[in-house]
Amino acid sequence: MRLISKNDAITYASETSRESWIHPACIRTQMVENHLRATSPDLEAAKAAAGPVHPVGHMGEPDDIALAVAWLAWAKAKFVIGAENVIDGGYTAR
């Protein structure tokens, strides 16, 4: 997917397409909560255990991703093309 996306970013850059993508980590969504509930009898304990795997100490919130999407869609981000935006609370930096 990375190579396809980078190719598309280069191919369509002159047509004002600004393809970039986001690599999120564990974001506190209903899907994640359903998974935690299915794997642990205590949802709150499972949430507490999931947080420390991120160097910031907690899971991400949907707004963490939404704000990045809004920034990428902003007209002033017009020079951001083919960028990989890792939004993971430092998870992949470990």
ROBA-922129 format. One line per field, with one value per atom (N, C-alpha, C): x, y, z; residue number from 1; chain. Coordinates in steps of 0.2 Angstrom, whole numbers, padded with zeros to 4 digits. Layout:
BEGIN
px	(X;...) $
py	(Y;...) $
pz	(Z;...) $
pos	(NUM;...) $
unit	(A;...) $
END
This chain:
BEGIN
px	(0004;0000;0004;0010;0014;0017;0019;0022;0016;0010;0005;0003;0003;0001;0006;0013;0018;0018;0017;0016;0010;0005;-0001;0001;0004;0006;0010;0015;0019;0015;0011;0008;0003;-0001;-0006;-0005;0001;0003;0002;0003;0002;-0005;-0009;-0017;-0020;-0016;-0018;-0021;-0019;-0021;-0015;-0017;-0012;-0013;-0010;-0011;-0006;-0008;-0004;-0008;-0006;-0009;-0007;-0012;-0011;-0010;-0005;-0004;-0006;-0012;-0014;-0012;-0011;-0010;-0017;-0017;-0023;-0027;-0033;-0037;-0043;-0045;-0050;-0057;-0059;-0065;-0070;-0076;-0080;-0077;-0074;-0071;-0066;-0061;-0056;-0059;-0064;-0067;-0071;-0074;-0077;-0071;-0066;-0060;-0058;-0057;-0054;-0059;-0066;-0071;-0071;-0070;-0070;-0064;-0058;-0052;-0051;-0055;-0054;-0061;-0062;-0068;-0069;-0063;-0064;-0062;-0066;-0065;-0060;-0062;-0058;-0050;-0049;-0043;-0039;-0043;-0040;-0038;-0042;-0040;-0034;-0034;-0028;-0022;-0022;-0016;-0014;-0019;-0017;-0014;-0015;-0012;-0004;-0001;0006;0010;0007;0011;0013;0010;0011;0016;0021;0026;0022;0017;0014;0009;0008;0005;-0003;-0005;-0013;-0014;-0020;-0022;-0024;-0024;-0026;-0034;-0036;-0043;-0045;-0051;-0053;-0051;-0051;-0049;-0042;-0038;-0031;-0030;-0034;-0034;-0037;-0043;-0047;-0044;-0040;-0036;-0031;-0028;-0022;-0026;-0031;-0035;-0037;-0039;-0041;-0035;-0030;-0024;-0021;-0021;-0020;-0024;-0031;-0036;-0035;-0032;-0032;-0028;-0030;-0027;-0020;-0018;-0012;-0007;-0009;-0005;-0003;-0004;-0003;0003;0008;0015;0016;0011;0012;0009;0014;0012;0016;0012;0016;0019;0016;0018;0015;0019;0016;0016;0010;0009;0008;0012;0012;0009;0003;0000;-0001;0004;0003;0006;0006;0009;0016;0020;0027;0028;0022;0023;0028;0028;0033;0040;0041;0047;0051;0048;0052;0057) $
py	(-0006;0000;0006;0006;0012;0014;0009;0010;0012;0009;0012;0019;0020;0027;0032;0030;0035;0036;0030;0031;0036;0035;0039;0046;0047;0054;0058;0054;0057;0057;0052;0052;0058;0059;0064;0071;0072;0078;0084;0084;0089;0091;0086;0087;0090;0093;0095;0090;0084;0078;0079;0078;0079;0072;0067;0060;0060;0059;0057;0052;0049;0044;0044;0041;0041;0034;0033;0027;0027;0026;0026;0020;0022;0016;0014;0012;0010;0016;0017;0023;0020;0024;0022;0023;0018;0018;0012;0012;0006;0000;-0001;-0007;-0009;-0005;-0007;-0009;-0005;-0007;-0014;-0015;-0022;-0027;-0026;-0031;-0032;-0026;-0027;-0031;-0029;-0033;-0040;-0042;-0049;-0053;-0049;-0053;-0052;-0048;-0047;-0046;-0050;-0049;-0042;-0038;-0032;-0026;-0023;-0018;-0012;-0010;-0004;-0006;-0012;-0015;-0016;-0018;-0019;-0013;-0008;-0001;0002;0001;0003;-0001;-0007;-0011;-0009;-0007;-0005;0002;0006;0013;0013;0009;0009;0007;0003;0001;0007;0012;0018;0023;0025;0029;0035;0038;0043;0041;0034;0032;0031;0032;0031;0029;0027;0026;0032;0033;0039;0040;0046;0047;0048;0047;0049;0056;0061;0068;0068;0064;0064;0062;0058;0056;0062;0064;0069;0075;0077;0084;0083;0077;0076;0076;0073;0073;0080;0084;0091;0095;0094;0097;0096;0089;0087;0090;0091;0093;0101;0104;0111;0114;0119;0122;0124;0126;0128;0123;0116;0111;0108;0113;0111;0108;0109;0106;0099;0097;0090;0085;0082;0077;0070;0065;0058;0057;0060;0060;0054;0051;0046;0049;0050;0053;0047;0046;0041;0044;0042;0045;0040;0038;0032;0033;0039;0040;0038;0038;0035;0028;0024;0017;0014;0017;0014;0017;0022;0025;0021;0016;0013;0008) $
pz	(0000;0000;0000;0004;0004;-0003;-0007;-0014;-0018;-0018;-0022;-0021;-0014;-0012;-0014;-0014;-0016;-0023;-0027;-0034;-0036;-0033;-0034;-0033;-0027;-0025;-0031;-0033;-0039;-0045;-0047;-0053;-0054;-0048;-0049;-0045;-0043;-0040;-0044;-0051;-0055;-0057;-0055;-0056;-0049;-0045;-0038;-0033;-0035;-0030;-0025;-0018;-0013;-0009;-0012;-0008;-0002;0003;0009;0013;0018;0022;0029;0033;0040;0043;0047;0050;0058;0060;0067;0071;0077;0082;0085;0091;0094;0096;0093;0094;0098;0103;0107;0103;0100;0096;0099;0096;0098;0096;0090;0088;0093;0095;0099;0106;0108;0115;0114;0109;0108;0108;0105;0105;0112;0116;0123;0127;0126;0130;0128;0122;0120;0123;0124;0126;0134;0137;0144;0148;0153;0157;0160;0161;0164;0159;0156;0151;0153;0159;0161;0163;0165;0166;0159;0154;0148;0145;0146;0143;0147;0153;0157;0155;0153;0151;0144;0140;0133;0132;0137;0137;0137;0142;0143;0137;0132;0126;0122;0123;0119;0124;0121;0125;0129;0126;0129;0135;0135;0141;0141;0135;0134;0127;0125;0118;0115;0109;0105;0105;0104;0104;0096;0094;0087;0085;0089;0087;0085;0088;0086;0079;0076;0069;0065;0068;0064;0063;0068;0067;0062;0061;0056;0049;0049;0042;0040;0045;0044;0041;0045;0043;0036;0034;0027;0022;0024;0019;0019;0023;0023;0017;0014;0008;0009;0015;0017;0018;0017;0018;0010;0006;-0001;-0004;0000;-0002;0002;0005;0008;0004;0000;-0005;-0003;-0003;-0002;0005;0009;0016;0020;0024;0029;0035;0038;0045;0050;0054;0059;0065;0067;0073;0078;0082;0086;0093;0096;0102;0104;0099;0099;0099;0097;0097;0093;0087;0082;0083;0087;0089;0094;0097;0102;0099) $
pos	(1;1;1;2;2;2;3;3;3;4;4;4;5;5;5;6;6;6;7;7;7;8;8;8;9;9;9;10;10;10;11;11;11;12;12;12;13;13;13;14;14;14;15;15;15;16;16;16;17;17;17;18;18;18;19;19;19;20;20;20;21;21;21;22;22;22;23;23;23;24;24;24;25;25;25;26;26;26;27;27;27;28;28;28;29;29;29;30;30;30;31;31;31;32;32;32;33;33;33;34;34;34;35;35;35;36;36;36;37;37;37;38;38;38;39;39;39;40;40;40;41;41;41;42;42;42;43;43;43;44;44;44;45;45;45;46;46;46;47;47;47;48;48;48;49;49;49;50;50;50;51;51;51;52;52;52;53;53;53;54;54;54;55;55;55;56;56;56;57;57;57;58;58;58;59;59;59;60;60;60;61;61;61;62;62;62;63;63;63;64;64;64;65;65;65;66;66;66;67;67;67;68;68;68;69;69;69;70;70;70;71;71;71;72;72;72;73;73;73;74;74;74;75;75;75;76;76;76;77;77;77;78;78;78;79;79;79;80;80;80;81;81;81;82;82;82;83;83;83;84;84;84;85;85;85;86;86;86;87;87;87;88;88;88;89;89;89;90;90;90;91;91;91;92;92;92;93;93;93;94;94;94) $
unit	(A;A;A;A;A;A;A;A;A;A;A;A;A;A;A;A;A;A;A;A;A;A;A;A;A;A;A;A;A;A;A;A;A;A;A;A;A;A;A;A;A;A;A;A;A;A;A;A;A;A;A;A;A;A;A;A;A;A;A;A;A;A;A;A;A;A;A;A;A;A;A;A;A;A;A;A;A;A;A;A;A;A;A;A;A;A;A;A;A;A;A;A;A;A;A;A;A;A;A;A;A;A;A;A;A;A;A;A;A;A;A;A;A;A;A;A;A;A;A;A;A;A;A;A;A;A;A;A;A;A;A;A;A;A;A;A;A;A;A;A;A;A;A;A;A;A;A;A;A;A;A;A;A;A;A;A;A;A;A;A;A;A;A;A;A;A;A;A;A;A;A;A;A;A;A;A;A;A;A;A;A;A;A;A;A;A;A;A;A;A;A;A;A;A;A;A;A;A;A;A;A;A;A;A;A;A;A;A;A;A;A;A;A;A;A;A;A;A;A;A;A;A;A;A;A;A;A;A;A;A;A;A;A;A;A;A;A;A;A;A;A;A;A;A;A;A;A;A;A;A;A;A;A;A;A;A;A;A;A;A;A;A;A;A;A;A;A;A;A;A;A;A;A;A;A;A;A;A;A;A;A;A) $
END
